[in-house]
């Protein structure tokens, strides 16, 4: 849906260029293409960020369900780690071999 809004904005921008500037058609087309690329890049970045966030939340959900998740080759479970919800980071519990170790939930599978 967002890409449609982006294309509409690019179209409106092109119309504004058409009626309110003295640029050639080639210059107008170039400006429209550049604006379209910027808008579409922002949309692609948002889609990527959303998928990464969903992946991270899935890992956190598995951890909260007392399942073991794998992060950078390390098994993370609630016996040896706690989770910091603000940063979505697993922190090694006291009196465990992993004490003080911090692992980002975004690096987990």
Backbone bond lengths (Angstrom), bond angles and torsions (degrees), N, CA, C in turn:
res aa  C-N    CA-C-N  psi(-1)  N-CA   C-N-CA  omega(-1)  CA-C   N-CA-C  phi
1 X - - - 1.445 - - 1.526 110.86 -
2 X 1.320 116.42 -37.18 1.462 120.16 -177.60 1.528 111.16 -66.20
3 X 1.335 116.79 -33.68 1.461 118.00 -179.78 1.522 111.54 -66.32
4 X 1.333 116.81 -31.38 1.466 119.89 177.24 1.533 109.72 -65.46
5 X 1.324 116.21 -44.04 1.467 119.95 177.36 1.517 110.50 -61.48
6 X 1.313 117.57 -40.17 1.459 121.59 178.59 1.519 111.74 -63.00
7 X 1.331 116.54 -42.29 1.461 119.61 178.28 1.529 111.39 -67.83
8 X 1.317 117.51 -36.63 1.466 120.77 176.86 1.525 110.26 -63.98
9 X 1.330 116.17 -43.26 1.473 120.08 178.36 1.530 110.31 -62.11
10 X 1.336 116.71 -43.00 1.466 119.74 178.22 1.530 110.58 -62.74
11 X 1.328 116.67 -39.65 1.468 120.69 177.66 1.516 111.77 -63.97
12 X 1.327 117.02 -44.33 1.468 120.70 177.23 1.522 110.90 -63.04
13 X 1.308 115.95 -38.27 1.465 120.19 177.61 1.527 110.02 -62.82
14 X 1.335 115.82 -43.08 1.460 119.43 178.37 1.532 110.84 -62.73
15 X 1.334 117.39 -40.91 1.467 120.38 177.73 1.531 111.01 -62.24
16 X 1.325 116.84 -41.31 1.467 120.27 177.88 1.519 110.20 -63.12
17 X 1.328 117.18 -40.22 1.466 120.36 176.71 1.529 110.76 -63.31
18 X 1.315 116.09 -38.50 1.463 121.00 -177.43 1.530 111.80 -64.98
19 X 1.308 116.83 -44.25 1.459 120.30 -173.25 1.530 114.49 -91.41
20 X 1.310 118.86 -23.24 1.453 120.05 -171.70 1.529 115.22 -117.06
21 X 1.321 119.03 6.28 1.464 120.14 178.99 1.516 109.95 -132.15
22 X 1.295 115.02 167.40 1.462 121.05 178.33 1.531 111.03 -110.29
23 X 1.302 116.54 29.38 1.459 120.69 178.92 1.528 109.83 -77.08
24 X 1.331 115.21 155.23 1.462 119.20 175.73 1.522 109.01 -75.09
25 X 1.320 115.20 164.64 1.468 119.15 179.88 1.526 111.37 -61.42
26 X 1.308 115.85 -35.64 1.466 120.03 179.77 1.536 110.43 -64.87
27 X 1.332 117.53 -43.28 1.458 121.58 178.52 1.532 110.83 -65.38
28 X 1.324 115.82 -40.89 1.470 120.20 178.72 1.532 111.00 -63.61
29 X 1.323 115.74 -42.80 1.463 119.98 178.74 1.526 110.61 -63.37
30 X 1.319 117.00 -41.37 1.464 121.17 179.14 1.528 111.01 -62.75
31 X 1.321 116.69 -45.55 1.467 120.58 178.67 1.526 110.53 -62.51
32 X 1.319 116.92 -42.15 1.467 120.84 179.22 1.519 110.89 -63.58
33 X 1.317 117.60 -41.45 1.464 121.16 178.23 1.525 110.44 -63.35
34 X 1.312 117.21 -43.50 1.465 120.54 179.86 1.528 110.72 -62.59
35 X 1.327 116.77 -46.06 1.471 120.50 178.56 1.529 110.15 -62.62
36 X 1.331 117.16 -41.45 1.468 120.83 179.02 1.522 111.32 -62.41
37 X 1.324 117.16 -41.70 1.467 121.02 178.90 1.529 110.38 -63.50
38 X 1.332 116.78 -41.41 1.469 119.98 178.90 1.529 110.24 -63.21
39 X 1.340 116.62 -46.37 1.473 120.69 -179.11 1.528 110.03 -64.10
40 X 1.318 117.62 -45.68 1.464 120.23 -178.67 1.532 111.57 -67.59
41 X 1.324 117.74 -32.91 1.465 120.42 175.37 1.526 110.94 -65.43
42 X 1.318 116.54 -40.83 1.468 120.12 177.54 1.523 110.51 -63.67
43 X 1.310 117.42 -40.13 1.468 121.03 178.45 1.527 110.08 -64.70
44 X 1.334 116.86 -44.09 1.469 120.35 179.13 1.525 110.80 -62.20
45 X 1.328 117.51 -41.14 1.456 120.89 178.15 1.523 110.79 -62.89
46 X 1.322 117.69 -41.49 1.464 120.96 178.69 1.520 111.82 -63.80
47 X 1.311 116.94 -40.01 1.466 120.59 177.98 1.532 110.03 -64.51
48 X 1.330 116.87 -43.59 1.462 121.53 178.55 1.530 110.81 -62.25
49 X 1.326 117.29 -46.45 1.467 121.65 -180.00 1.523 111.20 -61.74
50 X 1.314 115.91 -40.36 1.465 120.24 179.34 1.524 110.82 -64.22
51 X 1.334 117.53 -41.94 1.470 119.57 179.90 1.531 111.01 -67.38
52 X 1.336 117.52 -38.12 1.463 120.74 177.15 1.528 110.64 -63.96
53 X 1.319 116.90 -41.12 1.463 121.27 179.65 1.527 110.45 -64.50
54 X 1.335 117.09 -42.95 1.460 120.83 177.81 1.524 111.01 -61.48
55 X 1.322 116.61 -41.38 1.468 120.84 178.39 1.525 110.21 -61.66
56 X 1.331 116.85 -44.82 1.460 121.29 -179.27 1.531 110.73 -65.14
57 X 1.326 117.56 -41.93 1.461 120.32 179.81 1.533 111.39 -66.61
58 X 1.314 117.23 -31.97 1.464 120.87 175.42 1.527 110.25 -65.01
59 X 1.332 116.72 -41.79 1.470 121.00 177.99 1.530 109.86 -63.13
60 X 1.324 117.35 -44.53 1.472 121.27 179.69 1.530 110.35 -63.02
61 X 1.324 116.86 -40.10 1.458 120.58 179.22 1.531 110.45 -63.22
62 X 1.334 117.12 -43.36 1.469 120.43 177.64 1.527 110.30 -61.40
63 X 1.332 116.99 -43.43 1.461 121.22 178.55 1.528 110.36 -60.36
64 X 1.323 117.34 -44.02 1.464 121.27 -179.82 1.525 112.65 -68.43
65 X 1.329 117.40 -19.35 1.461 122.17 176.36 1.533 111.49 -90.70
66 X 1.338 116.04 17.41 1.472 123.67 178.33 1.519 113.02 63.15
67 X 1.326 117.09 29.55 1.457 121.27 175.77 1.526 108.54 -98.89
68 X 1.315 115.84 157.91 1.460 121.44 177.90 1.526 108.75 -90.87
69 X 1.320 115.75 131.61 1.458 120.96 175.89 1.521 108.88 -114.51
70 X 1.312 117.13 152.91 1.460 122.15 -178.17 1.524 108.94 -104.71
71 X 1.335 115.45 123.33 1.468 121.78 -179.91 1.520 108.95 -126.80
72 X 1.312 117.18 113.57 1.468 121.91 179.74 1.526 111.79 52.08
73 X 1.320 116.82 38.94 1.460 121.09 179.06 1.517 114.43 82.26
74 X 1.316 118.42 3.29 1.468 122.96 -179.31 1.526 108.62 -107.84
75 X 1.328 116.30 132.47 1.459 120.28 175.44 1.522 109.25 -79.17
76 X 1.316 116.07 122.33 1.465 122.17 -179.22 1.520 108.16 -111.96
77 X 1.333 115.96 121.33 1.460 120.84 176.47 1.525 109.10 -136.14
78 X 1.329 116.22 171.28 1.469 118.73 -175.95 1.533 112.98 -79.48
79 X 1.323 118.47 -0.25 1.462 120.62 174.21 1.530 110.53 -80.02
80 X 1.329 116.11 -34.37 1.458 121.08 -175.50 1.524 114.22 -108.97
81 X 1.324 117.48 -12.65 1.465 121.20 -175.50 1.531 111.11 -135.21
82 X 1.318 114.63 152.92 1.466 121.55 167.39 1.530 105.62 -116.00
83 X 1.323 115.02 168.88 1.461 117.89 179.95 1.520 110.13 -119.73
84 X 1.307 115.50 136.76 1.452 121.80 173.04 1.527 106.27 -96.40
85 X 1.316 116.41 109.88 1.457 120.86 -174.87 1.529 111.54 -67.30
86 X 1.325 118.27 -34.46 1.465 120.55 -178.36 1.512 113.35 -60.94
87 X 1.323 116.37 -36.85 1.469 120.27 -178.27 1.523 112.30 -113.48
88 X 1.322 117.67 -1.92 1.466 122.93 -175.52 1.527 110.18 50.46
89 X 1.328 113.73 56.76 1.454 121.33 -179.91 1.518 109.14 -123.28
90 X 1.323 116.84 134.88 1.454 121.73 174.13 1.524 107.23 -87.30
91 X 1.335 115.73 131.55 1.465 121.28 -177.61 1.524 107.98 -121.93
92 X 1.337 116.28 129.24 1.457 121.15 -179.63 1.521 111.74 -62.63
93 X 1.333 116.05 133.95 1.465 121.23 -179.03 1.528 111.00 -73.49
94 X 1.326 114.15 157.71 1.454 121.02 176.29 1.527 109.15 -66.32
95 X 1.335 116.48 149.23 1.467 124.30 -179.83 1.527 112.89 63.93
96 X 1.312 117.10 29.52 1.465 121.86 172.18 1.531 107.25 -127.30
97 X 1.310 117.33 160.84 1.465 119.13 178.68 1.540 112.64 -62.60
98 X 1.306 116.84 -18.09 1.458 121.42 -176.52 1.520 112.48 -99.82
99 X 1.325 117.50 17.04 1.462 121.55 -175.55 1.532 111.57 -54.27
100 X 1.320 115.89 126.86 1.452 121.98 176.76 1.516 115.24 81.44
101 X 1.318 117.23 -7.58 1.462 119.89 179.36 1.525 109.00 -71.82
102 X 1.317 116.48 134.60 1.464 121.37 -178.89 1.525 108.88 -118.65
103 X 1.320 114.84 129.50 1.468 121.00 -178.54 1.524 107.90 -131.01
104 X 1.308 116.33 126.69 1.457 120.82 178.94 1.523 110.15 -73.46
105 X 1.327 116.40 136.77 1.447 120.59 179.51 1.524 111.47 -66.76
106 X 1.314 117.57 -20.41 1.470 120.16 179.66 1.532 112.07 -73.35
107 X 1.342 117.18 -12.89 1.460 119.62 179.39 1.517 112.09 -97.07
108 X 1.320 117.13 12.30 1.466 121.32 -176.67 1.526 111.59 -102.15
109 X 1.299 113.66 163.94 1.475 121.48 178.61 1.502 109.86 -104.69
